[in-house]
Amino acid sequence: MKRSLTPILAAAIMLSISSCSDSSKSSTDTAQTDSTNTGLQLDSTKFQKEIDGKRTNLYILKNKNNMQAAFTNYGGRLVSLLVPDSAGKLVDVVVGFDSVDGYAQSTEPYFGATIGRYGNRIAKGKFTLDGKPYTLATNNGQNSLHGGKKGYQYVVWDAKQTNDHTLELSYLSKDMEEGYPGNLNVKVTYSLTDDNELKMDYEATTDKRTVVNLTNHAFFNLNGEGSGSILNHVLQIYADQFTPVDTTLIPLGTNIPVQNTPFDFNTPTTIGKRIDAVNEQITAGKGYDHNYVLKGTKGLGMTHAATVKGDKSNIVMDVYTQEPGLQFYSGNFMQSKNKFKGGTTDDFRSAFCLETQHYPDSPNQPSFPSTILDPGKVYKTSSIYKFSK
């Protein structure tokens, strides 16, 4: 069933445009929908906790078209994204939880999170830089995934909101945190534009040579949270090659053509059309969980990475990025173990991810684009999710 939502009223908006400019400030207001509507309710007090000596909170962005994005600085997470569908009703296209506790206790730690220091996997939690070996925390079998056991999804970011459409998150990732060298100063700016774009601007500097690969891990269902499977969403990925992986989802080191494989989304195709094909890469990923090598199709001054359309809502999401790759994940490990903010559970393949990125395991793959950041240099990259109907 498609869920449509009226705009979040009074307290949520007050929370976003008031003097709440950093994570140390809090509000006791409650962010709710209109009492005459049975849609989603977000209680801002459920996002106000002290974790590791820092305050968490809820932040609301909005634009002139009634789009709204809700974030928490716990993990730099996108909690909710209300987008108008073809009938003009607002649909929450991002799955998530109604409290900080929901995120902290989830069996899937990455819902909506800002990911770092290194998005995706690093083989066996090891890499060598300038002849020195580094050992990372392993949290995905023998591999390190999304920054390790306490990646950025579990930290409290410093938050600064100076207007109703921009949120700045910053974090100091200390030298050898999770095994990574260098004190890394990270800033991520989330902006909701009047062109219905959710823009993500990433910056980082270091005092020691290190590796960096930042992204956002939003889980989308363009028909709305709780609307069922995403297998009938129509997807187009602008890539002629993808990165094959071994059984632990580590790249084999070469890219292969998508042509004549289940990975070819160069023409619009439903996600589910070939997801159960007899194919060793489909078997390895238990569906789609692979990096696509973007071919540089231009749009908005960036690479146009993908277009996806909800089959019930007719909401279209276009992904643009300055990154060379895109990880397409089809929700293969969702197991109905977590209760979302709308009251439904994280059922198998009820959401998908399109993560803009450098390739997995790049520190161990010299043929891949480099993820090394030197002192005195600035890591800077942008990505956009743009919505239309």
VOPAGU-2260 file (C-alpha; in pm, 1 decimal, decimal comma):
REM VOPAGU-2260
SITE   aa  ch    i         X         Y         Z
SITE  MET   A    0       0,0       0,0       0,0
SITE  LYS   A    1     133,9     343,7     -87,7
SITE  ARG   A    2     174,6     569,8     212,7
SITE  SER   A    3     126,2     943,8     158,1
SITE  LEU   A    4     210,0    1202,4     419,6
SITE  THR   A    5     104,6    1558,4     491,0
SITE  PRO   A    6     383,8    1804,4     572,6
SITE  ILE   A    7     533,9    1787,3     921,0
SITE  LEU   A    8     396,3    2087,3    1107,6
SITE  ALA   A    9     474,8    2342,4    1378,5
SITE  ALA   A   10     731,2    2191,8    1610,8
SITE  ALA   A   11     940,4    2019,2    1345,6
SITE  ILE   A   12     964,8    2337,2    1139,9
SITE  MET   A   13    1035,9    2543,1    1451,2
SITE  LEU   A   14    1311,1    2298,6    1533,3
SITE  SER   A   15    1480,8    2351,8    1199,4
SITE  ILE   A   16    1460,7    2731,2    1174,2
SITE  SER   A   17    1501,6    2829,2    1537,5
SITE  SER   A   18    1829,2    2899,7    1714,6
SITE  CYS   A   19    1908,0    2528,4    1731,6
SITE  SER   A   20    2237,5    2562,7    1546,1
SITE  ASP   A   21    2442,7    2280,0    1694,0
SITE  SER   A   22    2407,4    1940,3    1855,5
SITE  SER   A   23    2439,4    2082,1    2207,5
SITE  LYS   A   24    2108,8    2265,2    2174,4
SITE  SER   A   25    1783,5    2079,1    2205,5
SITE  SER   A   26    1410,8    2126,5    2196,6
SITE  THR   A   27    1130,9    1962,4    2387,6
SITE  ASP   A   28     884,5    2021,7    2106,7
SITE  THR   A   29     719,3    1737,5    1922,4
SITE  ALA   A   30     734,9    1716,3    1544,4
SITE  GLN   A   31     409,3    1567,4    1420,4
SITE  THR   A   32     176,5    1551,6    1125,2
SITE  ASP   A   33    -166,6    1712,3    1136,9
SITE  SER   A   34    -383,2    1532,7    1391,7
SITE  THR   A   35    -651,2    1480,7    1127,0
SITE  ASN   A   36    -411,5    1269,7     918,8
SITE  THR   A   37    -302,0     915,3    1006,3
SITE  GLY   A   38      42,5     953,5     848,5
SITE  LEU   A   39     387,4     952,0    1000,3
SITE  GLN   A   40     467,5    1121,9    1329,3
SITE  LEU   A   41     818,6    1223,3    1433,9
SITE  ASP   A   42     864,2    1308,6    1800,1
SITE  SER   A   43    1177,7    1524,5    1820,6
SITE  THR   A   44    1229,8    1433,3    2187,7
SITE  LYS   A   45    1305,5    1074,8    2079,2
SITE  PHE   A   46    1608,3    1209,0    1895,0
SITE  GLN   A   47    1744,1    1398,3    2196,2
SITE  LYS   A   48    1999,1    1194,9    2388,0
SITE  GLU   A   49    2350,6    1224,2    2520,0
SITE  ILE   A   50    2589,4     976,4    2357,7
SITE  ASP   A   51    2963,8     977,8    2423,8
SITE  GLY   A   52    2919,0    1312,1    2599,7
SITE  LYS   A   53    2750,8    1482,5    2301,9
SITE  ARG   A   54    2387,6    1572,8    2233,5
SITE  THR   A   55    2185,8    1427,0    1950,8
SITE  ASN   A   56    1889,5    1601,9    1792,5
SITE  LEU   A   57    1650,0    1611,9    1496,5
SITE  TYR   A   58    1688,5    1867,0    1215,5
SITE  ILE   A   59    1430,9    1949,5     947,5
SITE  LEU   A   60    1508,3    2094,8     603,6
SITE  LYS   A   61    1238,8    2217,6     365,2
SITE  ASN   A   62    1197,1    2388,5      28,6
SITE  LYS   A   63     926,8    2597,7    -141,0
SITE  ASN   A   64     766,7    2285,5    -293,1
SITE  ASN   A   65     682,1    2137,4      49,7
SITE  MET   A   66     957,8    1879,0      29,8
SITE  GLN   A   67    1104,3    1803,9     371,2
SITE  ALA   A   68    1412,2    1615,7     484,1
SITE  ALA   A   69    1466,3    1508,4     844,3
SITE  PHE   A   70    1815,7    1433,9     976,9
SITE  THR   A   71    1969,4    1333,7    1305,2
SITE  ASN   A   72    2330,4    1409,8    1390,4
SITE  TYR   A   73    2358,0    1060,0    1537,5
SITE  GLY   A   74    2541,9     897,3    1250,7
SITE  GLY   A   75    2465,8    1193,1    1023,5
SITE  ARG   A   76    2151,4    1008,9     920,0
SITE  LEU   A   77    1875,6    1094,6     675,5
SITE  VAL   A   78    1567,2     991,8     873,3
SITE  SER   A   79    1286,8    1093,8     637,8
SITE  LEU   A   80    1246,1    1251,4     294,6
SITE  LEU   A   81     899,9    1373,0     194,4
SITE  VAL   A   82     857,8    1405,0    -183,2
SITE  PRO   A   83     541,4    1494,9    -383,0
SITE  ASP   A   84     408,1    1209,2    -595,6
SITE  SER   A   85     221,2    1236,0    -926,9
SITE  ALA   A   86     -95,2    1337,3    -739,1
SITE  GLY   A   87      85,7    1602,3    -536,8
SITE  LYS   A   88      75,7    1404,1    -212,4
SITE  LEU   A   89     388,8    1381,6      -1,3
SITE  VAL   A   90     549,0    1038,1      14,8
SITE  ASP   A   91     826,8     941,4     255,4
SITE  VAL   A   92    1074,1     778,9      15,5
SITE  VAL   A   93    1342,9     699,3     276,5
SITE  VAL   A   94    1302,9     416,3     526,1
SITE  GLY   A   95    1421,3     470,7     882,4
SITE  PHE   A   96    1334,9     484,7    1249,6
SITE  ASP   A   97    1144,8     721,9    1478,1
SITE  SER   A   98    1419,6     755,7    1742,6
SITE  VAL   A   99    1791,3     750,6    1808,3
SITE  ASP   A  100    1737,8     424,4    1997,4
SITE  GLY   A  101    1588,0     270,3    1684,8
SITE  TYR   A  102    1906,1     341,8    1490,5
SITE  ALA   A  103    2136,4     238,2    1775,2
SITE  GLN   A  104    1961,5     -95,8    1821,9
SITE  SER   A  105    1897,5    -183,6    1457,0
SITE  THR   A  106    2044,7    -507,7    1324,2
SITE  GLU   A  107    2122,1    -309,0    1004,7
SITE  PRO   A  108    2352,3     -25,1    1120,2
SITE  TYR   A  109    2363,3     183,3     801,7
SITE  PHE   A  110    2007,7     310,8     746,2
SITE  GLY   A  111    2041,1     669,9     621,5
SITE  ALA   A  112    2392,6     712,0     761,4
SITE  THR   A  113    2684,8     923,8     651,1
SITE  ILE   A  114    2952,8     661,7     584,6
SITE  GLY   A  115    3328,0     682,7     652,2
SITE  ARG   A  116    3616,7     681,5     684,7
SITE  TYR   A  117    3598,3     437,1     395,6
SITE  GLY   A  118    3266,7     347,4     234,5
SITE  ASN   A  119    3228,9     -12,2     117,7
SITE  ARG   A  120    3473,1    -298,5     180,5
SITE  ILE   A  121    3846,4    -330,1     232,3
SITE  ALA   A  122    3975,7    -685,8     195,2
SITE  LYS   A  123    4071,1    -860,8     517,2
SITE  GLY   A  124    4080,0    -524,1     693,4
SITE  LYS   A  125    4431,1    -453,6     568,1
SITE  PHE   A  126    4609,4    -214,7     333,1
SITE  THR   A  127    4958,8     -74,8     287,3
SITE  LEU   A  128    5036,2     293,5     241,6
SITE  ASP   A  129    5387,7     421,4     168,7
SITE  GLY   A  130    5523,1      81,9     265,4
SITE  LYS   A  131    5354,9      78,5     605,8
SITE  PRO   A  132    5087,2    -184,9     674,9
SITE  TYR   A  133    4763,3     -84,5     845,4
SITE  THR   A  134    4516,0    -317,9    1012,5
SITE  LEU   A  135    4152,5    -209,7    1032,9
SITE  ALA   A  136    3863,1    -329,4    1242,2
SITE  THR   A  137    3688,3    -617,7    1062,2
SITE  ASN   A  138    3309,7    -621,6    1085,9
SITE  ASN   A  139    3192,6    -803,4     772,5
SITE  GLY   A  140    3332,3   -1151,3     798,8
SITE  GLN   A  141    3703,8   -1120,2     728,5
SITE  ASN   A  142    3663,6    -774,6     572,5
SITE  SER   A  143    3624,0    -418,1     694,1
SITE  LEU   A  144    3295,5    -256,4     585,5
SITE  HIS   A  145    3191,6     111,3     591,6
SITE  GLY   A  146    3463,0     228,0     828,8
SITE  GLY   A  147    3469,3     -63,0    1072,4
SITE  LYS   A  148    3294,2    -153,2    1394,9
SITE  LYS   A  149    3240,7     207,8    1495,3
SITE  GLY   A  150    3223,4     385,0    1164,4
SITE  TYR   A  151    3072,1     728,7    1122,2
SITE  GLN   A  152    2719,7     583,1    1149,3
SITE  TYR   A  153    2773,1     547,2    1524,4
SITE  VAL   A  154    2929,2     884,6    1606,3
SITE  VAL   A  155    2758,7    1209,1    1707,4
SITE  TRP   A  156    2838,0    1477,3    1452,8
SITE  ASP   A  157    2857,0    1845,7    1536,8
SITE  ALA   A  158    2557,4    2004,8    1362,7
SITE  LYS   A  159    2503,3    2359,0    1244,3
SITE  GLN   A  160    2179,5    2470,9    1080,1
SITE  THR   A  161    2173,7    2838,2     982,4
SITE  ASN   A  162    1864,1    2830,7     758,9
SITE  ASP   A  163    1575,1    2602,6     670,4
SITE  HIS   A  164    1740,2    2430,7     374,1
SITE  THR   A  165    2100,7    2362,3     481,3
SITE  LEU   A  166    2257,2    2143,5     749,3
SITE  GLU   A  167    2632,9    2124,6     810,7
SITE  LEU   A  168    2774,0    1823,0     992,0
SITE  SER   A  169    3135,8    1803,2    1105,3
SITE  TYR   A  170    3345,7    1539,9    1278,2
SITE  LEU   A  171    3708,8    1491,5    1378,5
SITE  SER   A  172    3808,3    1133,2    1306,3
SITE  LYS   A  173    4121,3    1089,6    1516,3
SITE  ASP   A  174    4447,5     932,2    1409,7
SITE  MET   A  175    4421,8     549,3    1411,3
SITE  GLU   A  176    4047,3     550,4    1477,1
SITE  GLU   A  177    3934,7     206,7    1355,5
SITE  GLY   A  178    4293,0     163,5    1232,2
SITE  TYR   A  179    4306,2     454,2     982,5
SITE  PRO   A  180    4605,0     691,4     988,8
SITE  GLY   A  181    4572,0    1068,0    1026,0
SITE  ASN   A  182    4348,8    1311,6    1210,0
SITE  LEU   A  183    4074,6    1361,0     951,8
SITE  ASN   A  184    3853,9    1670,4     972,7
SITE  VAL   A  185    3531,0    1590,6     790,1
SITE  LYS   A  186    3248,3    1823,1     689,5
SITE  VAL   A  187    2931,8    1716,2     510,1
SITE  THR   A  188    2675,6    1975,1     398,7
SITE  TYR   A  189    2325,4    1851,8     320,0
SITE  SER   A  190    2110,8    2096,2     121,9
SITE  LEU   A  191    1749,6    2073,9       6,2
SITE  THR   A  192    1711,5    2300,7    -297,3
SITE  ASP   A  193    1402,3    2452,5    -455,8
SITE  ASP   A  194    1471,6    2229,7    -758,2
SITE  ASN   A  195    1381,6    1929,8    -542,0
SITE  GLU   A  196    1741,7    1822,3    -504,9
SITE  LEU   A  197    1896,9    1673,2    -195,6
SITE  LYS   A  198    2258,0    1777,1    -238,1
SITE  MET   A  199    2551,2    1627,9     -46,8
SITE  ASP   A  200    2882,7    1816,9     -35,7
SITE  TYR   A  201    3171,5    1633,5     128,2
SITE  GLU   A  202    3503,3    1785,6     242,8
SITE  ALA   A  203    3795,2    1646,0     441,0
SITE  THR   A  204    4152,4    1733,8     534,6
SITE  THR   A  205    4419,4    1527,8     709,1
SITE  ASP   A  206    4748,9    1576,3     889,7
SITE  LYS   A  207    4884,5    1240,4     773,5
SITE  ARG   A  208    4854,2    1051,6     446,0
SITE  THR   A  209    4539,4     839,7     456,9
SITE  VAL   A  210    4255,4     690,8     250,6
SITE  VAL   A  211    3906,5     842,8     232,5
SITE  ASN   A  212    3581,4     736,6      65,0
SITE  LEU   A  213    3268,9     912,9     196,6
SITE  THR   A  214    2907,7     850,0      97,6
SITE  ASN   A  215    2549,7     840,7     225,2
SITE  HIS   A  216    2369,1     511,0     281,0
SITE  ALA   A  217    2003,3     609,5     241,6
SITE  PHE   A  218    1763,3     320,5     177,4
SITE  PHE   A  219    1494,1     425,1     -71,0
SITE  ASN   A  220    1147,8     306,6    -165,4
SITE  LEU   A  221     997,7     558,8    -407,4
SITE  ASN   A  222     649,0     421,9    -346,3
SITE  GLY   A  223     687,1     510,3      20,8
SITE  GLU   A  224     812,3     338,8     332,1
SITE  GLY   A  225     604,1      29,2     397,7
SITE  SER   A  226     468,2       6,4      42,3
SITE  GLY   A  227     618,2    -335,6     -27,1
SITE  SER   A  228     885,7    -464,7    -260,6
SITE  ILE   A  229    1105,8    -242,4    -477,6
SITE  LEU   A  230    1134,5    -507,4    -749,8
SITE  ASN   A  231     894,3    -324,6    -984,1
SITE  HIS   A  232    1083,8       3,8    -960,7
SITE  VAL   A  233    1226,8      88,0   -1303,5
SITE  LEU   A  234    1601,1     149,9   -1293,7
SITE  GLN   A  235    1854,2     289,3   -1539,3
SITE  ILE   A  236    2226,4     297,8   -1454,6
SITE  TYR   A  237    2455,3     483,6   -1692,9
SITE  ALA   A  238    2744,3     238,3   -1689,2
SITE  ASP   A  239    2893,9      -2,0   -1942,8
SITE  GLN   A  240    3098,5    -193,8   -1685,7
SITE  PHE   A  241    3068,5    -321,5   -1331,5
SITE  THR   A  242    3313,5    -456,2   -1076,2
SITE  PRO   A  243    3280,4    -833,5   -1022,4
SITE  VAL   A  244    3340,4    -964,9    -670,6
SITE  ASP   A  245    3438,3   -1282,6    -489,8
SITE  THR   A  246    3212,7   -1464,6    -246,0
SITE  THR   A  247    3299,7   -1213,0      29,3
SITE  LEU   A  248    3204,0    -921,1    -203,4
SITE  ILE   A  249    3562,8    -804,4    -253,2
SITE  PRO   A  250    3642,6    -691,6    -611,1
SITE  LEU   A  251    3841,2    -932,3    -825,2
SITE  GLY   A  252    4046,9    -640,9    -959,2
SITE  THR   A  253    3907,5    -602,6   -1309,3
SITE  ASN   A  254    3593,7    -447,8   -1452,5
SITE  ILE   A  255    3377,3    -639,5   -1697,7
SITE  PRO   A  256    3106,5    -531,6   -1946,6
SITE  VAL   A  257    2744,3    -530,9   -1833,0
SITE  GLN   A  258    2627,9    -616,2   -2185,9
SITE  ASN   A  259    2446,3    -950,8   -2207,0
SITE  THR   A  260    2445,3    -987,5   -1826,3
SITE  PRO   A  261    2180,4    -928,1   -1556,6
SITE  PHE   A  262    2378,9    -614,7   -1465,3
SITE  ASP   A  263    2288,0    -420,9   -1779,2
SITE  PHE   A  264    2058,7    -133,0   -1681,0
SITE  ASN   A  265    2155,4      95,6   -1969,6
SITE  THR   A  266    1793,9      81,5   -2080,4
SITE  PRO   A  267    1518,7     123,8   -1816,7
SITE  THR   A  268    1451,8    -215,5   -1658,7
SITE  THR   A  269    1263,6    -328,0   -1348,7
SITE  ILE   A  270    1493,8    -416,2   -1060,4
SITE  GLY   A  271    1336,9    -759,2   -1029,3
SITE  LYS   A  272    1347,6    -863,7   -1393,3
SITE  ARG   A  273    1678,7   -1050,8   -1370,8
SITE  ILE   A  274    1752,2   -1046,5    -999,5
SITE  ASP   A  275    1716,1   -1424,1    -971,7
SITE  ALA   A  276    1910,4   -1503,6   -1287,9
SITE  VAL   A  277    2152,1   -1796,6   -1288,6
SITE  ASN   A  278    2471,9   -1594,6   -1267,2
SITE  GLU   A  279    2772,5   -1635,9   -1039,0
SITE  GLN   A  280    2782,4   -1262,8    -959,7
SITE  ILE   A  281    2412,1   -1257,0    -869,9
SITE  THR   A  282    2481,2   -1555,4    -645,6
SITE  ALA   A  283    2782,2   -1383,7    -483,7
SITE  GLY   A  284    2580,6   -1073,1    -400,1
SITE  LYS   A  285    2256,7   -1259,1    -322,3
SITE  GLY   A  286    2114,3   -1018,3    -579,5
SITE  TYR   A  287    2264,8    -680,8    -668,1
SITE  ASP   A  288    2538,0    -553,8    -436,9
SITE  HIS   A  289    2795,2    -430,8    -686,3
SITE  ASN   A  290    2991,3    -126,3    -794,3
SITE  TYR   A  291    2910,5      22,6   -1135,0
SITE  VAL   A  292    3181,0     200,4   -1334,0
SITE  LEU   A  293    3009,1     520,3   -1443,0
SITE  LYS   A  294    3063,7     620,4   -1804,8
SITE  GLY   A  295    3048,7     996,2   -1754,2
SITE  THR   A  296    2704,3    1081,3   -1889,7
SITE  LYS   A  297    2665,6    1449,5   -1804,9
SITE  GLY   A  298    2392,0    1629,9   -1611,7
SITE  LEU   A  299    2384,4    1924,2   -1369,4
SITE  GLY   A  300    2757,3    1964,8   -1430,6
SITE  MET   A  301    2820,3    1617,8   -1287,6
SITE  THR   A  302    2808,2    1257,2   -1401,1
SITE  HIS   A  303    2450,6    1134,7   -1438,4
SITE  ALA   A  304    2476,0     803,8   -1253,5
SITE  ALA   A  305    2123,6     662,1   -1246,9
SITE  THR   A  306    1749,5     718,7   -1286,2
SITE  VAL   A  307    1488,6     520,6   -1094,1
SITE  LYS   A  308    1108,7     546,5   -1094,1
SITE  GLY   A  309     856,2     421,0    -840,5
SITE  ASP   A  310     595,8     206,7   -1015,6
SITE  LYS   A  311     310,0     318,3    -787,9
SITE  SER   A  312     402,3     678,3    -703,6
SITE  ASN   A  313     558,9     772,6   -1040,6
SITE  ILE   A  314     824,2     957,2    -838,9
SITE  VAL   A  315    1150,1     975,6   -1033,8
SITE  MET   A  316    1489,2    1000,6    -864,8
SITE  ASP   A  317    1797,6    1096,8   -1064,9
SITE  VAL   A  318    2142,1    1047,0    -912,1
SITE  TYR   A  319    2428,9    1281,0   -1006,7
SITE  THR   A  320    2782,5    1263,2    -872,5
SITE  GLN   A  321    3146,7    1360,0    -907,0
SITE  GLU   A  322    3244,4    1009,5    -799,3
SITE  PRO   A  323    3360,1     739,3   -1046,2
SITE  GLY   A  324    3137,8     464,0    -910,6
SITE  LEU   A  325    2789,9     376,9    -787,9
SITE  GLN   A  326    2706,7      87,8    -556,9
SITE  PHE   A  327    2366,1     -59,4    -635,6
SITE  TYR   A  328    2226,9    -264,1    -346,1
SITE  SER   A  329    1887,9    -430,1    -380,9
SITE  GLY   A  330    1809,7    -489,3     -11,7
SITE  ASN   A  331    1917,6    -853,3     -15,2
SITE  PHE   A  332    1997,5    -871,5     356,0
SITE  MET   A  333    1679,0    -709,4     486,5
SITE  GLN   A  334    1518,9    -965,7     718,3
SITE  SER   A  335    1205,6    -810,6     876,8
SITE  LYS   A  336    1390,1    -770,2    1208,8
SITE  ASN   A  337    1355,7    -393,6    1251,7
SITE  LYS   A  338    1044,7    -178,3    1291,0
SITE  PHE   A  339    1043,1     140,2    1085,2
SITE  LYS   A  340     899,1     479,0    1184,3
SITE  GLY   A  341     575,6     411,4     993,9
SITE  GLY   A  342     512,4      85,8    1182,8
SITE  THR   A  343     622,7    -158,1     911,7
SITE  THR   A  344     934,9    -374,9     912,2
SITE  ASP   A  345    1245,7    -395,0     696,9
SITE  ASP   A  346    1115,3    -674,0     474,9
SITE  PHE   A  347    1329,3    -847,3     214,6
SITE  ARG   A  348    1403,0    -612,6     -76,5
SITE  SER   A  349    1165,3    -343,7      43,7
SITE  ALA   A  350    1428,3     -73,3     -13,8
SITE  PHE   A  351    1733,2     -14,5    -232,9
SITE  CYS   A  352    2052,5     190,2    -214,6
SITE  LEU   A  353    2242,1     385,8    -479,0
SITE  GLU   A  354    2565,6     490,5    -306,1
SITE  THR   A  355    2797,1     727,4    -492,3
SITE  GLN   A  356    3157,0     625,7    -426,8
SITE  HIS   A  357    3507,7     531,0    -523,9
SITE  TYR   A  358    3541,0     159,3    -584,7
SITE  PRO   A  359    3549,5     -97,8    -303,2
SITE  ASP   A  360    3893,5    -209,1    -183,8
SITE  SER   A  361    4070,9      65,5    -380,4
SITE  PRO   A  362    4361,5      84,5    -130,2
SITE  ASN   A  363    4450,9    -271,9    -234,3
SITE  GLN   A  364    4372,2    -232,8    -606,3
SITE  PRO   A  365    4632,4     -14,9    -783,7
SITE  SER   A  366    4432,9     -17,8   -1109,3
SITE  PHE   A  367    4132,3     149,8    -939,7
SITE  PRO   A  368    4098,6     529,0    -898,2
SITE  SER   A  369    4300,8     636,0    -595,5
SITE  THR   A  370    4140,6     718,5    -259,6
SITE  ILE   A  371    4459,8     857,9    -103,0
SITE  LEU   A  372    4440,9    1199,4      63,1
SITE  ASP   A  373    4763,3    1390,2     134,8
SITE  PRO   A  374    4820,6    1656,5     401,4
SITE  GLY   A  375    4767,2    2002,1     255,1
SITE  LYS   A  376    4512,9    1869,3       5,1
SITE  VAL   A  377    4132,3    1886,4      35,5
SITE  TYR   A  378    3907,1    1589,8     -30,4
SITE  LYS   A  379    3605,3    1745,3    -199,0
SITE  THR   A  380    3318,0    1576,9    -379,8
SITE  SER   A  381    2946,0    1631,2    -435,7
SITE  SER   A  382    2646,3    1413,7    -516,0
SITE  ILE   A  383    2276,6    1487,4    -574,1
SITE  TYR   A  384    1948,5    1299,3    -547,9
SITE  LYS   A  385    1702,7    1494,5    -764,2
SITE  PHE   A  386    1328,2    1421,9    -756,5
SITE  SER   A  387    1056,6    1479,1   -1016,9
SITE  LYS   A  388     723,4    1330,5   -1115,5
